[in-house]
């Protein structure tokens, strides 16, 4: 499983979106207290970093 994105719920809770590298199934899990904040923010800004047009 590889983390591919994060999602935020209306109540403020964050979720990590994972995708299996072999079968490409997508799963969503709640973040844990020991998850790296830096990695979560990196996933959150990934769409800006990979933008198809200049920002």
Backbone as XML, in Angstrom:
<?xml version="1.0"?>
<chain id="A" units="angstrom">
  <residue number="1" name="UNK">
    <atom name="N" x="0.845" y="-1.175" z="0.000"/>
    <atom name="CA" x="0.000" y="0.000" z="0.000"/>
    <atom name="C" x="0.893" y="1.241" z="0.000"/>
  </residue>
  <residue number="2" name="UNK">
    <atom name="N" x="0.499" y="2.179" z="-0.812"/>
    <atom name="CA" x="1.248" y="3.425" z="-0.919"/>
    <atom name="C" x="0.312" y="4.597" z="-0.653"/>
  </residue>
  <residue number="3" name="UNK">
    <atom name="N" x="0.696" y="5.531" z="0.233"/>
    <atom name="CA" x="-0.155" y="6.705" z="0.446"/>
    <atom name="C" x="-0.117" y="7.585" z="-0.801"/>
  </residue>
  <residue number="4" name="UNK">
    <atom name="N" x="-1.314" y="7.976" z="-1.286"/>
    <atom name="CA" x="-1.373" y="8.775" z="-2.514"/>
    <atom name="C" x="-2.006" y="10.137" z="-2.301"/>
  </residue>
  <residue number="5" name="UNK">
    <atom name="N" x="-2.744" y="10.309" z="-1.184"/>
    <atom name="CA" x="-3.415" y="11.588" z="-0.948"/>
    <atom name="C" x="-3.912" y="11.647" z="0.485"/>
  </residue>
  <residue number="6" name="UNK">
    <atom name="N" x="-4.345" y="12.834" z="0.887"/>
    <atom name="CA" x="-5.044" y="13.010" z="2.154"/>
    <atom name="C" x="-6.388" y="13.647" z="1.853"/>
  </residue>
  <residue number="7" name="UNK">
    <atom name="N" x="-7.305" y="13.454" z="2.768"/>
    <atom name="CA" x="-8.635" y="14.038" z="2.639"/>
    <atom name="C" x="-9.027" y="14.586" z="3.997"/>
  </residue>
  <residue number="8" name="UNK">
    <atom name="N" x="-9.754" y="15.676" z="3.997"/>
    <atom name="CA" x="-10.215" y="16.280" z="5.252"/>
    <atom name="C" x="-11.733" y="16.162" z="5.337"/>
  </residue>
  <residue number="9" name="UNK">
    <atom name="N" x="-12.211" y="15.700" z="6.480"/>
    <atom name="CA" x="-13.649" y="15.609" z="6.726"/>
    <atom name="C" x="-14.167" y="16.959" z="7.221"/>
  </residue>
  <residue number="10" name="UNK">
    <atom name="N" x="-15.467" y="17.196" z="7.115"/>
    <atom name="CA" x="-16.030" y="18.454" z="7.616"/>
    <atom name="C" x="-15.797" y="18.671" z="9.118"/>
  </residue>
  <residue number="11" name="UNK">
    <atom name="N" x="-15.651" y="17.576" z="9.873"/>
    <atom name="CA" x="-15.424" y="17.709" z="11.313"/>
    <atom name="C" x="-13.958" y="17.978" z="11.655"/>
  </residue>
  <residue number="12" name="UNK">
    <atom name="N" x="-13.078" y="18.106" z="10.620"/>
    <atom name="CA" x="-11.678" y="18.423" z="10.847"/>
    <atom name="C" x="-10.757" y="17.222" z="10.895"/>
  </residue>
  <residue number="13" name="UNK">
    <atom name="N" x="-11.304" y="16.027" z="10.818"/>
    <atom name="CA" x="-10.481" y="14.823" z="10.849"/>
    <atom name="C" x="-9.831" y="14.597" z="9.485"/>
  </residue>
  <residue number="14" name="UNK">
    <atom name="N" x="-8.563" y="14.183" z="9.483"/>
    <atom name="CA" x="-7.854" y="13.900" z="8.245"/>
    <atom name="C" x="-7.845" y="12.405" z="7.980"/>
  </residue>
  <residue number="15" name="UNK">
    <atom name="N" x="-7.885" y="12.041" z="6.708"/>
    <atom name="CA" x="-7.841" y="10.648" z="6.282"/>
    <atom name="C" x="-6.709" y="10.487" z="5.278"/>
  </residue>
  <residue number="16" name="UNK">
    <atom name="N" x="-6.060" y="9.328" z="5.299"/>
    <atom name="CA" x="-5.011" y="9.022" z="4.325"/>
    <atom name="C" x="-5.601" y="8.069" z="3.290"/>
  </residue>
  <residue number="17" name="UNK">
    <atom name="N" x="-5.393" y="8.390" z="2.030"/>
    <atom name="CA" x="-5.854" y="7.548" z="0.936"/>
    <atom name="C" x="-4.654" y="6.718" z="0.480"/>
  </residue>
  <residue number="18" name="UNK">
    <atom name="N" x="-4.809" y="5.377" z="0.544"/>
    <atom name="CA" x="-3.752" y="4.458" z="0.132"/>
    <atom name="C" x="-4.199" y="3.706" z="-1.118"/>
  </residue>
  <residue number="19" name="UNK">
    <atom name="N" x="-3.225" y="3.320" z="-1.953"/>
    <atom name="CA" x="-3.527" y="2.489" z="-3.107"/>
    <atom name="C" x="-2.546" y="1.327" z="-3.130"/>
  </residue>
  <residue number="20" name="UNK">
    <atom name="N" x="-3.080" y="0.119" z="-3.374"/>
    <atom name="CA" x="-2.250" y="-1.072" z="-3.472"/>
    <atom name="C" x="-1.429" y="-1.002" z="-4.755"/>
  </residue>
  <residue number="21" name="UNK">
    <atom name="N" x="-0.143" y="-1.342" z="-4.656"/>
    <atom name="CA" x="0.738" y="-1.276" z="-5.821"/>
    <atom name="C" x="0.510" y="-2.429" z="-6.798"/>
  </residue>
  <residue number="22" name="UNK">
    <atom name="N" x="-0.079" y="-3.517" z="-6.334"/>
    <atom name="CA" x="-0.268" y="-4.666" z="-7.226"/>
    <atom name="C" x="-1.659" y="-4.723" z="-7.841"/>
  </residue>
  <residue number="23" name="UNK">
    <atom name="N" x="-2.700" y="-4.490" z="-7.033"/>
    <atom name="CA" x="-4.066" y="-4.613" z="-7.567"/>
    <atom name="C" x="-4.767" y="-3.259" z="-7.736"/>
  </residue>
  <residue number="24" name="UNK">
    <atom name="N" x="-4.143" y="-2.182" z="-7.302"/>
    <atom name="CA" x="-4.626" y="-0.805" z="-7.459"/>
    <atom name="C" x="-5.935" y="-0.506" z="-6.711"/>
  </residue>
  <residue number="25" name="UNK">
    <atom name="N" x="-6.258" y="-1.319" z="-5.710"/>
    <atom name="CA" x="-7.416" y="-1.060" z="-4.865"/>
    <atom name="C" x="-7.103" y="0.133" z="-3.966"/>
  </residue>
  <residue number="26" name="UNK">
    <atom name="N" x="-8.086" y="1.005" z="-3.758"/>
    <atom name="CA" x="-7.906" y="2.200" z="-2.934"/>
    <atom name="C" x="-8.593" y="1.992" z="-1.586"/>
  </residue>
  <residue number="27" name="UNK">
    <atom name="N" x="-7.888" y="2.339" z="-0.499"/>
    <atom name="CA" x="-8.420" y="2.266" z="0.859"/>
    <atom name="C" x="-8.236" y="3.620" z="1.530"/>
  </residue>
  <residue number="28" name="UNK">
    <atom name="N" x="-9.124" y="3.942" z="2.441"/>
    <atom name="CA" x="-9.048" y="5.192" z="3.197"/>
    <atom name="C" x="-8.952" y="4.853" z="4.674"/>
  </residue>
  <residue number="29" name="UNK">
    <atom name="N" x="-7.959" y="5.447" z="5.358"/>
    <atom name="CA" x="-7.754" y="5.207" z="6.786"/>
    <atom name="C" x="-7.609" y="6.530" z="7.522"/>
  </residue>
  <residue number="30" name="UNK">
    <atom name="N" x="-8.055" y="6.540" z="8.773"/>
    <atom name="CA" x="-7.858" y="7.718" z="9.616"/>
    <atom name="C" x="-6.381" y="7.850" z="9.958"/>
  </residue>
  <residue number="31" name="UNK">
    <atom name="N" x="-5.929" y="9.091" z="10.153"/>
    <atom name="CA" x="-4.536" y="9.276" z="10.546"/>
    <atom name="C" x="-4.369" y="8.837" z="11.997"/>
  </residue>
  <residue number="32" name="UNK">
    <atom name="N" x="-3.147" y="8.470" z="12.322"/>
    <atom name="CA" x="-2.816" y="8.069" z="13.689"/>
    <atom name="C" x="-2.012" y="9.184" z="14.348"/>
  </residue>
  <residue number="33" name="UNK">
    <atom name="N" x="-1.953" y="9.150" z="15.656"/>
    <atom name="CA" x="-1.237" y="10.177" z="16.398"/>
    <atom name="C" x="0.246" y="10.211" z="16.109"/>
  </residue>
  <residue number="34" name="UNK">
    <atom name="N" x="0.825" y="9.074" z="15.680"/>
    <atom name="CA" x="2.261" y="9.034" z="15.413"/>
    <atom name="C" x="2.603" y="9.201" z="13.936"/>
  </residue>
  <residue number="35" name="UNK">
    <atom name="N" x="1.620" y="9.534" z="13.094"/>
    <atom name="CA" x="1.892" y="9.812" z="11.680"/>
    <atom name="C" x="2.684" y="11.118" z="11.559"/>
  </residue>
  <residue number="36" name="UNK">
    <atom name="N" x="3.600" y="11.135" z="10.637"/>
    <atom name="CA" x="4.471" y="12.301" z="10.437"/>
    <atom name="C" x="3.672" y="13.457" z="9.851"/>
  </residue>
  <residue number="37" name="UNK">
    <atom name="N" x="3.668" y="14.582" z="10.559"/>
    <atom name="CA" x="2.960" y="15.773" z="10.067"/>
    <atom name="C" x="3.591" y="16.268" z="8.771"/>
  </residue>
  <residue number="38" name="UNK">
    <atom name="N" x="4.891" y="16.161" z="8.663"/>
    <atom name="CA" x="5.598" y="16.595" z="7.454"/>
    <atom name="C" x="5.152" y="15.765" z="6.247"/>
  </residue>
  <residue number="39" name="UNK">
    <atom name="N" x="5.043" y="14.451" z="6.433"/>
    <atom name="CA" x="4.605" y="13.580" z="5.335"/>
    <atom name="C" x="3.148" y="13.858" z="4.958"/>
  </residue>
  <residue number="40" name="UNK">
    <atom name="N" x="2.298" y="14.107" z="5.958"/>
    <atom name="CA" x="0.893" y="14.416" z="5.682"/>
    <atom name="C" x="0.762" y="15.713" z="4.889"/>
  </residue>
  <residue number="41" name="UNK">
    <atom name="N" x="1.515" y="16.728" z="5.269"/>
    <atom name="CA" x="1.482" y="17.994" z="4.527"/>
    <atom name="C" x="2.052" y="17.819" z="3.123"/>
  </residue>
  <residue number="42" name="UNK">
    <atom name="N" x="3.059" y="16.961" z="2.977"/>
    <atom name="CA" x="3.608" y="16.674" z="1.655"/>
    <atom name="C" x="2.565" y="16.043" z="0.738"/>
  </residue>
  <residue number="43" name="UNK">
    <atom name="N" x="1.762" y="15.144" z="1.295"/>
    <atom name="CA" x="0.680" y="14.549" z="0.510"/>
    <atom name="C" x="-0.392" y="15.586" z="0.180"/>
  </residue>
  <residue number="44" name="UNK">
    <atom name="N" x="-0.636" y="16.502" z="1.112"/>
    <atom name="CA" x="-1.679" y="17.513" z="0.909"/>
    <atom name="C" x="-1.309" y="18.492" z="-0.203"/>
  </residue>
  <residue number="45" name="UNK">
    <atom name="N" x="-0.035" y="18.824" z="-0.342"/>
    <atom name="CA" x="0.370" y="19.798" z="-1.364"/>
    <atom name="C" x="0.806" y="19.138" z="-2.663"/>
  </residue>
  <residue number="46" name="UNK">
    <atom name="N" x="0.770" y="17.820" z="-2.727"/>
    <atom name="CA" x="1.166" y="17.113" z="-3.952"/>
    <atom name="C" x="0.414" y="17.602" z="-5.192"/>
  </residue>
  <residue number="47" name="UNK">
    <atom name="N" x="-0.901" y="17.843" z="-5.135"/>
    <atom name="CA" x="-1.591" y="18.338" z="-6.336"/>
    <atom name="C" x="-1.067" y="19.704" z="-6.798"/>
  </residue>
  <residue number="48" name="UNK">
    <atom name="N" x="-0.623" y="20.548" z="-5.874"/>
    <atom name="CA" x="-0.053" y="21.830" z="-6.266"/>
    <atom name="C" x="1.312" y="21.656" z="-6.912"/>
  </residue>
  <residue number="49" name="UNK">
    <atom name="N" x="2.077" y="20.712" z="-6.395"/>
    <atom name="CA" x="3.409" y="20.460" z="-6.911"/>
    <atom name="C" x="3.356" y="19.856" z="-8.317"/>
  </residue>
  <residue number="50" name="UNK">
    <atom name="N" x="2.353" y="19.037" z="-8.591"/>
    <atom name="CA" x="2.222" y="18.366" z="-9.877"/>
    <atom name="C" x="1.212" y="19.059" z="-10.786"/>
  </residue>
  <residue number="51" name="UNK">
    <atom name="N" x="0.989" y="20.326" z="-10.589"/>
    <atom name="CA" x="0.003" y="21.085" z="-11.366"/>
    <atom name="C" x="0.363" y="21.082" z="-12.846"/>
  </residue>
  <residue number="52" name="UNK">
    <atom name="N" x="-0.639" y="20.918" z="-13.719"/>
    <atom name="CA" x="-0.362" y="20.906" z="-15.156"/>
    <atom name="C" x="-0.095" y="22.299" z="-15.731"/>
  </residue>
  <residue number="53" name="UNK">
    <atom name="N" x="-0.246" y="23.329" z="-14.917"/>
    <atom name="CA" x="-0.004" y="24.691" z="-15.378"/>
    <atom name="C" x="0.810" y="25.423" z="-14.320"/>
  </residue>
  <residue number="54" name="UNK">
    <atom name="N" x="1.555" y="26.460" z="-14.687"/>
    <atom name="CA" x="2.388" y="27.173" z="-13.711"/>
    <atom name="C" x="1.552" y="27.947" z="-12.696"/>
  </residue>
  <residue number="55" name="UNK">
    <atom name="N" x="1.995" y="27.902" z="-11.462"/>
    <atom name="CA" x="1.279" y="28.615" z="-10.387"/>
    <atom name="C" x="2.062" y="29.856" z="-10.033"/>
  </residue>
</chain>
